[in-house]
Amino acid sequence: MKKTGLFFKKFYLGIILFFLYIPIVVMVVQSFNAGKSRAKWEGFSFRWYAELFHDRSIMNALQVTVAVAVIAAVIATILGTLAAIGIYAMKKRSQSMMMTLTNIPMTMPDIVTGISLMLLFLFTKVERGFVTMVMAHITFNTPYVILSVMPKLKQMNKHSYEAALDLGATPTYALTHVIIPEIRQGIVTGAMLAFTLSLDDFTISYFTTSPLVQNLSTLIYSKARIGIDPTLNALSTLMFVALLILLVIVNRRTADNAA
């Protein structure tokens, strides 16, 4: 009876994984198809990868994507780390309330966050573009950094900072030479997570930028509405591989932090 139940559990899991990943497998295979037809295999080729790197619009979108991800990750990491340190120094009741407020943006649907930020920019008459996209990415990345840093703060000896001050260290010196080294793993994990989330974001980017400034996700969406170009298969494959590598690294670091 137990073996039968275990078999159906594995079968059910296999079906779910099959429907989740078979479209990705098809996309990867089609990115190496020499022809444009998705219904006929015309030979193995790197043709679409070559055309991908000669497409100016895609290269411009790639530059925007990387620039936004790097800037947003750096600023979100600084803000998130300082916020986590401040929350950790609070009393338990205030700390619990602040962590609840931190979790709300993470549980909120992306479309709600995107529309809210768009309305804010319209209300304040801020022209949407590169800067507003960066601001939006910083907004939704910061809570993830806070949650990555908090476990390392809780593992740290809470008297280390006070001991450094008693020994004559200034608050800035104690922060940079006592607290930061202790929570470095959490900071790096938060930065990598913020960078990863920023790379593949679509919904929030779509509502907080203009048609003149596009990242890869919004560019793919606009091109897909016209028709599926084989270069999009190559682009999506490269994005999938890059994000997969980053997520594996982040998950390993998160597991190390939890340990």
C-alpha positions in Angstrom: 0.0 0.0 0.0 2.8 2.4 0.9 4.7 1.5 -2.3 1.6 2.2 -4.4 1.2 5.6 -2.7 4.8 6.4 -3.2 4.6 5.5 -6.9 1.6 7.8 -7.5 3.4 10.6 -5.7 6.5 10.2 -7.9 4.3 9.9 -11.0 2.3 13.1 -10.1 5.6 14.9 -9.5 7.0 13.7 -12.8 3.9 14.9 -14.7 4.2 18.4 -13.1 7.9 18.6 -13.9 7.3 17.4 -17.4 4.7 20.1 -18.2 6.9 22.7 -16.5 10.1 22.0 -18.3 9.2 20.5 -21.7 8.5 23.9 -23.2 11.9 25.1 -22.1 13.5 22.0 -23.7 11.7 22.7 -26.9 12.8 26.3 -26.9 16.4 25.3 -26.3 16.3 22.7 -29.1 14.6 25.2 -31.5 17.3 27.8 -30.8 19.7 25.5 -32.7 17.4 24.8 -35.6 18.9 26.1 -38.9 15.5 27.0 -40.3 12.8 29.3 -39.2 10.1 26.7 -39.1 9.3 25.4 -35.7 7.5 22.4 -37.2 10.5 21.1 -39.1 14.1 20.4 -38.1 16.4 21.7 -40.8 19.8 20.9 -39.1 21.9 22.0 -36.2 23.2 25.5 -36.4 24.4 28.5 -34.4 22.8 30.8 -37.0 20.3 32.5 -34.6 22.9 33.0 -31.9 25.1 34.8 -34.5 22.1 37.0 -35.6 21.3 37.6 -32.0 24.6 39.4 -31.3 24.2 41.5 -34.5 20.7 42.7 -33.5 21.2 46.3 -32.3 17.8 46.5 -30.5 18.6 43.3 -28.5 22.1 44.5 -27.6 20.7 47.9 -26.4 18.1 46.1 -24.3 20.9 43.8 -22.9 22.9 46.9 -21.9 19.8 48.4 -20.2 19.0 45.1 -18.4 22.5 44.7 -17.0 22.9 48.3 -16.1 19.6 48.4 -14.3 20.3 45.1 -12.5 23.8 46.1 -11.3 22.7 49.6 -10.1 19.5 48.3 -8.5 21.4 45.4 -6.8 24.1 47.7 -5.4 21.7 50.3 -4.0 19.2 47.7 -2.7 22.0 45.9 -1.0 23.2 49.0 0.8 19.7 50.0 1.8 18.6 46.5 2.7 21.7 45.9 4.8 21.4 49.1 6.8 17.6 48.5 7.2 18.3 45.0 8.5 20.8 46.3 11.0 18.3 48.9 12.2 15.5 46.4 12.5 17.7 44.0 14.4 18.5 46.7 16.9 14.8 47.3 17.6 12.8 45.8 20.4 11.0 42.5 19.6 7.6 44.1 19.1 8.9 46.8 16.8 11.1 44.3 15.0 8.1 42.0 14.4 6.0 44.9 13.0 8.8 46.1 10.7 9.4 42.5 9.4 5.7 42.3 8.7 5.8 45.5 6.7 8.9 44.2 4.9 7.1 41.0 3.9 4.1 42.8 2.4 5.8 43.9 -0.8 7.1 40.4 -1.4 3.6 38.8 -1.1 2.0 41.5 -3.2 1.4 40.6 -6.9 3.9 42.2 -9.2 1.2 43.8 -11.3 -0.1 45.7 -8.1 3.4 46.9 -7.4 4.0 47.9 -11.0 0.7 49.9 -11.4 1.2 51.5 -8.0 4.7 52.8 -8.9 3.4 53.9 -12.4 0.6 55.9 -10.7 3.2 57.4 -8.3 5.4 58.5 -11.2 2.5 59.9 -13.1 1.2 61.8 -10.0 4.7 63.3 -9.3 5.1 64.0 -13.1 8.3 62.0 -13.3 9.0 61.0 -16.9 9.2 57.2 -17.1 12.4 55.7 -18.4 15.7 54.3 -17.2 15.8 56.2 -13.9 12.2 55.2 -12.9 12.9 51.5 -13.9 16.0 51.6 -11.6 13.9 53.1 -8.8 11.3 50.4 -9.2 13.8 47.6 -9.1 15.4 49.0 -6.0 12.0 49.1 -4.4 11.1 45.5 -4.9 14.7 44.2 -4.4 15.3 45.8 -1.0 13.0 43.5 1.1 14.8 40.4 -0.3 18.1 41.8 0.8 16.7 42.5 4.3 15.5 38.9 4.6 18.9 37.6 3.4 20.8 39.6 6.0 18.6 39.1 9.0 19.5 35.4 9.6 23.2 36.3 9.8 22.5 39.1 12.2 20.6 36.7 14.5 23.5 34.3 14.4 26.0 37.0 15.4 26.9 37.7 19.0 24.8 40.7 19.8 27.4 42.0 22.3 30.2 42.2 19.7 29.2 45.7 18.7 29.0 47.0 22.2 32.4 45.3 23.1 34.0 47.1 20.1 32.7 50.5 21.4 33.9 49.8 24.9 37.4 49.1 23.5 37.4 52.5 21.9 36.1 51.9 18.4 33.9 54.5 16.7 30.4 53.4 15.6 31.5 53.6 12.0 34.6 51.5 12.6 32.6 48.9 14.6 30.0 48.7 11.8 32.6 48.2 9.0 35.0 46.0 11.0 32.8 44.0 13.3 29.2 43.8 12.0 29.8 43.8 8.2 32.4 40.9 8.3 30.0 38.8 10.4 27.1 39.2 8.0 29.1 39.3 4.7 27.6 36.0 3.5 24.1 37.3 3.9 25.0 40.6 2.1 26.5 38.7 -0.9 23.5 36.4 -1.1 21.1 39.3 -1.0 23.0 41.1 -3.7 23.0 38.1 -6.0 19.3 37.5 -5.3 18.5 41.2 -6.1 20.6 41.0 -9.3 18.8 37.8 -10.4 15.3 39.1 -9.7 16.1 42.3 -11.6 17.4 40.5 -14.6 14.2 38.6 -15.4 11.6 41.1 -14.1 8.9 42.0 -16.6 5.7 43.2 -15.0 7.2 46.0 -12.9 9.6 47.0 -15.6 6.7 47.2 -18.1 4.7 49.7 -16.0 7.6 51.8 -14.9 9.5 52.5 -18.2 8.7 54.0 -21.6 8.8 52.4 -25.0 12.1 54.2 -25.7 13.9 52.4 -22.9 13.4 48.6 -22.8 15.1 45.8 -21.0 15.2 42.3 -22.4 11.9 41.1 -20.9 9.9 44.0 -22.3 11.7 43.8 -25.6 10.8 40.1 -25.9 7.2 40.8 -25.1 7.0 43.5 -27.8 8.7 41.3 -30.4 6.5 38.2 -29.5 3.4 40.2 -30.2 4.5 40.6 -33.8 5.7 37.0 -34.2 8.1 34.6 -32.7 11.5 35.3 -34.2 14.0 32.4 -33.9 16.5 34.8 -32.4 14.2 35.1 -29.4 14.7 31.4 -28.8 18.4 31.9 -28.7 18.0 34.9 -26.4 15.6 33.1 -24.1 18.0 30.1 -23.9 20.9 32.3 -22.9 18.8 34.1 -20.3 17.6 30.8 -18.9 21.1 29.4 -18.6 22.4 32.6 -17.0 19.5 32.8 -14.5 19.8 29.0 -13.7 23.5 29.4 -12.8 22.8 32.5 -10.6 19.9 30.7 -8.9 22.0 27.7 -8.1 24.7 29.9 -6.6 22.1 31.8 -4.6 20.4 28.6 -3.3 23.7 27.2 -2.2 24.7 30.3 -0.4 21.2 30.5 1.2 21.6 26.9 2.4 25.0 27.7 3.8 23.5 30.7 5.6 20.7 28.6 7.1 23.3 26.0 8.3 
